[in-house]
Amino acid sequence: MLQPPVKTPCIGVCSTGIGDSVCRGCKRFSHEVIHWNSYSQDQKRIVDERLADFLSQCVSNKLQVTDKALLKWQLEVQNVRFTEHHDEYCWLFSLLKAGAGQIETPQDFGFEVNLPWRETPLPVLRDQIDAEFLLLSQAHYDRYIAVPDLFGGSGR
């Protein structure tokens, strides 16, 4: 089956130009941002899958999709852009980015807030999820990509 081309995850808020190893906007590693246009579709797909997995994990820690079909319908009716091949938790984050402050009854959109966060406003949850997504991406970069400082920062 022919897969659609992977679109850039760039959201126009790049922080790699100011020295971040992980972009605060799209959560790609700096070398992925720099070399994105030279990547093959398979290489782009690997990056896309990692980002979607990390985001899904962060969203599902705080929110539960209760009706995937209703969520998808609401995204379409509200004309919210989402990546269809990503899972419903990524879809839910797209919804929150587009209008967390306008959602009064999460059940009307096919999701609910997990008990520990029921009193937290959705815009605050959205921002917490985004911050956790960045932390997870940074931890992955530090663990698997960053070159260890074998000299303890002395440079000798």
N, C-alpha and C positions, 0 to 999 in steps of 0.2 A: 504494500500500500504506500503510495506516495504521500509523504508528510509535507505539510505546508512549511515554508521557510520560517526560521526562527527570527522573530523581530527583536530588535535591540531592547533591552530592559531599561535603557536610559530614560530618566524622567526630567532631565535638564537641571539637575541640582548636583552636579559633580563636585566632589571634594578631593578627588585624587590630584588635581592641579595645585592644591595647597599642601600636598604632602601626605594625605591619608593613604594608608595601604589598602583600605576598603572604602569604597564610595559610600557616603552617607545617604545618597539618593537611591541608587539602584542595588547597592550591596555587592557589586562585583569587585573583584580584586583589581588593583591598579593596572597590573599587566593585562588583565582581560579587557579593561576599558581601552587601553592603548592599542591593543592588537585585534580588537573585535572585528574590524572590517576585513582582516586577513584570515580570520578563522573559517574553517569549513563548516558546513551545516551540522555535521556530527559534533564538532567541537562546540559550536554554539548551543546545540541541544544539551550537551553535558552540563554546561554552565546554567542553562535555563532550568534543567531538572534539579540541580542543586539548590538554586534560589527558590524554586517552587516548594521543594521539600522543607527547606528551612522556614519559609513563610507559613506553610501549612501547619508545621509543628507549633510555631509561636501563636497562631490564631487559635488552634484547637486547645491550647492551654487555658484560654479564657472564655471561649465561645463554643457552642455546640450547634451544628447545622441539624435542624430537625426535619426540614422538608427541602431537599435539593431541587426538586422541580419548581417549587414556589420561589425559592431564591433565584433560580435562573430566569423564571418568568419576570420577577421584579427587576432584575438587572436589565432585561430586554425592554420592559415597559418604561423604566426610568432612564433608558438610553445610556446606561453605564457601560463603559468599555471594560471587558474582561477577556482573559485568555481561555478559550473554551477547553483546550486540552489540559489545563491545570485543574486541580481538584476543587471541590466546592469551598474549601477553606480559603484558598487563594481568591476565589470569586467573592467570598464574603469580605475579604480585605478590600477588594476593589470597591465594593458597595460602601464600606466605611470611609474610604478615602474620598468618595464622591459626595457623601452626605451624612456622616455619622450624627451630626447635630439635628438632622431632620427626622430621624427615626425615633418615634415615640413607643411603638410596640414591636419589639423584635420578632415576635411570633408572626406578625403580618408579612414578614420578609423571609420566613423559613428558618429562623435561628433563635437561640436563647443564650443568655449570659450565664456562665457557670456560677454556681452559688457564691463562692468567695468574692466575686466581682459584681454582684447584682446591684449594688448601690453606687457603683462607679459610672459616671456618665460615659456614653459611647465615644465621644471625642477623646476623652482621657484614655480609655481603653485602646483606642486606635493608636494613639501616640505611644503608649506603653508597649504595644505589640511591635510597632515599628522600631522602637529602641531595642527591644529584645532580639528582633531580627538582625539588627546591626551588630549587637553583641555576639550572637551566634555566628555570624559571618566572620567577625573579627577573630573569634576564638578558633574557628576552623583555619583561617589564614595563619594565625600564630602557631598552631599545632602542626599543620601539614605543609605550609608554603614558606614561611619566613625562614631565613637563614639564621641559625643560632649564633649568638655572639660568644664565640669561644674564648674571647679574651676579657670578658667582663666589662666591656666598654672602654678599655684603656687604649685600644687601637694599636697595641704593640704586639 
